[in-house]
């Protein structure tokens, strides 16, 4: 039996630059003991920011601090604002069924109100999901069919037309080489005119 003591609230505020044309949604942050910085995808074992470094700067270590022990939050925030990329997660509160960050063992108590996020970023024309649970929750929210990994589907929401891009998880538990993951993310960013 779960009690409210087991419930974890999302520890971060949504990152919503006013010029955002893309909203990237993961599932939920890892436990704080795994954080290297106070921001999204903070675990050094997660390759999201290496994928970004590789795609945009041809350097997977671009967003690491000098000592390589953390990601550089200041650099990341400035870059994401410049590119118009917003970040949050599809779960606002969860229960961890095991002592790890695996989506498999996350029970979503309260899904995120994605519509509320979109209201704050009126220029947003695409949602990118970064894993299976995030994709499940977004597809459920908008009642759309899941695209295959690396593909997109259309979302008609209120008076807006959006695209949902389903990307592979940046977790190392997801069995795909960083270069291959980067290729799929690069295609989406290219499609959305963010790459150049």
C-alpha positions in Angstrom: 0.0 0.0 0.0 1.4 3.4 -0.9 1.1 6.5 1.3 1.6 10.1 0.4 5.1 9.7 1.8 6.0 7.7 -1.3 4.8 10.3 -3.7 7.5 12.5 -5.3 6.6 15.9 -6.7 8.5 17.1 -9.7 11.6 19.0 -8.4 12.0 21.4 -11.3 10.0 24.3 -12.8 9.2 23.9 -16.5 11.9 25.5 -18.7 9.8 27.6 -21.1 11.7 30.2 -23.2 9.2 32.6 -24.7 10.5 31.9 -28.2 10.2 28.1 -27.9 9.1 26.4 -31.0 9.8 22.9 -29.6 8.8 21.3 -26.3 10.8 18.3 -25.2 9.1 16.0 -22.7 10.8 13.2 -20.8 9.1 11.2 -18.0 10.5 12.3 -14.6 13.9 13.3 -13.2 16.1 10.7 -11.5 16.7 10.7 -7.8 18.6 13.7 -6.6 21.6 11.6 -5.6 22.2 11.0 -9.3 22.2 14.7 -10.3 25.3 16.5 -11.6 23.4 19.8 -11.9 20.0 21.4 -11.0 18.4 21.0 -14.4 16.8 18.5 -16.8 18.7 15.3 -17.7 21.1 15.9 -14.8 22.5 12.3 -14.5 26.0 12.0 -16.0 25.0 8.5 -17.2 22.2 10.1 -19.3 23.5 11.0 -22.8 20.9 13.8 -23.7 23.4 16.6 -23.5 26.1 14.5 -25.2 23.7 14.0 -28.1 23.1 17.8 -28.2 26.9 18.4 -28.1 27.4 15.9 -30.9 24.6 17.3 -33.1 25.2 21.0 -32.7 29.0 21.2 -32.0 30.3 17.9 -33.2 31.6 17.4 -29.7 29.8 15.1 -27.3 31.6 16.7 -24.3 30.6 20.3 -25.3 28.1 20.7 -22.4 30.3 19.1 -19.7 32.1 21.3 -17.2 35.9 21.5 -17.3 36.4 18.7 -14.8 33.9 16.5 -16.7 32.0 15.8 -13.5 28.8 17.7 -14.3 26.9 19.3 -17.1 27.1 23.1 -17.5 23.7 24.4 -16.6 24.5 28.0 -17.5 25.8 27.0 -21.0 22.8 24.7 -21.5 20.2 27.3 -20.6 21.7 30.0 -22.9 21.9 27.5 -25.7 18.3 26.3 -25.3 17.0 29.8 -25.1 18.8 30.7 -28.3 17.4 27.7 -30.1 13.9 28.0 -28.7 13.8 24.6 -27.0 11.5 24.2 -23.9 11.8 21.3 -21.5 9.6 19.5 -19.0 8.3 16.1 -18.2 5.1 14.2 -18.7 4.7 13.3 -15.0 4.2 16.0 -12.3 4.2 13.5 -9.4 5.2 9.8 -9.3 5.9 6.8 -7.0 9.2 5.0 -7.6 8.5 1.3 -7.4 12.2 0.6 -7.2 15.2 2.6 -6.1 16.2 3.7 -9.6 15.3 6.1 -12.5 13.9 3.5 -14.8 10.6 4.5 -16.5 9.5 0.9 -16.0 9.3 1.4 -12.3 7.6 4.8 -12.3 4.0 4.9 -11.3 2.5 8.2 -12.5 0.3 9.7 -9.8 -0.3 13.0 -11.6 0.4 13.5 -15.3 1.5 16.9 -16.4 -1.1 19.3 -17.9 0.6 19.6 -21.3 -2.0 22.1 -22.5 -1.0 24.4 -19.7 2.6 24.3 -20.9 1.6 24.9 -24.5 -0.5 27.9 -23.5 2.8 29.5 -22.2 4.7 28.9 -25.4 2.4 30.1 -28.2 5.0 29.6 -30.9 5.5 25.9 -30.2 4.9 23.8 -33.2 6.3 20.4 -32.1 6.6 18.1 -29.1 9.5 15.7 -28.8 9.2 12.8 -26.5 12.4 11.3 -25.1 11.3 7.8 -24.1 8.5 5.3 -24.0 6.6 6.5 -20.9 6.7 10.1 -22.1 5.4 9.0 -25.5 2.6 6.9 -23.9 1.5 9.9 -21.8 1.6 12.4 -24.6 -0.4 10.1 -27.0 -2.9 9.5 -24.2 -3.3 13.2 -23.5 -3.9 14.1 -27.2 -5.6 10.8 -28.1 -3.2 10.1 -31.0 -1.5 6.9 -32.2 2.1 6.5 -31.4 4.6 7.1 -34.3 7.5 4.7 -34.7 10.8 5.7 -33.0 12.4 8.5 -35.2 9.0 9.3 -36.8 6.3 11.9 -36.2 2.6 12.2 -36.1 0.2 15.1 -36.3 -1.7 16.6 -33.3 -4.6 18.9 -33.7 -5.0 20.7 -30.4 -7.5 23.5 -29.9 -6.7 25.9 -32.8 -3.1 24.6 -33.2 -1.5 22.1 -35.4 1.5 20.4 -33.8 3.8 17.5 -34.6 4.8 14.8 -32.1 8.3 13.5 -32.7 9.0 10.2 -30.9 12.7 10.0 -30.1 14.8 7.2 -28.5 15.5 7.5 -24.8 18.9 9.2 -24.0 19.3 6.7 -21.2 22.2 4.3 -21.6 19.8 1.5 -20.7 18.3 2.1 -24.2 20.3 -0.2 -26.5 21.3 2.2 -29.4 24.7 3.8 -30.1 25.0 7.5 -29.2 25.7 8.3 -32.9 22.5 6.5 -34.0 20.4 8.3 -31.4 22.0 11.6 -32.5 21.1 10.9 -36.1 17.4 10.6 -35.2 17.4 13.7 -33.0 19.3 15.6 -35.7 16.7 14.7 -38.3 13.9 16.1 -36.1 15.8 19.3 -35.4 16.6 19.7 -39.0 13.0 19.2 -39.9 12.1 21.9 -37.4 14.8 24.3 -38.7 16.6 24.3 -35.4 19.8 22.6 -36.6 21.3 25.6 -38.4 
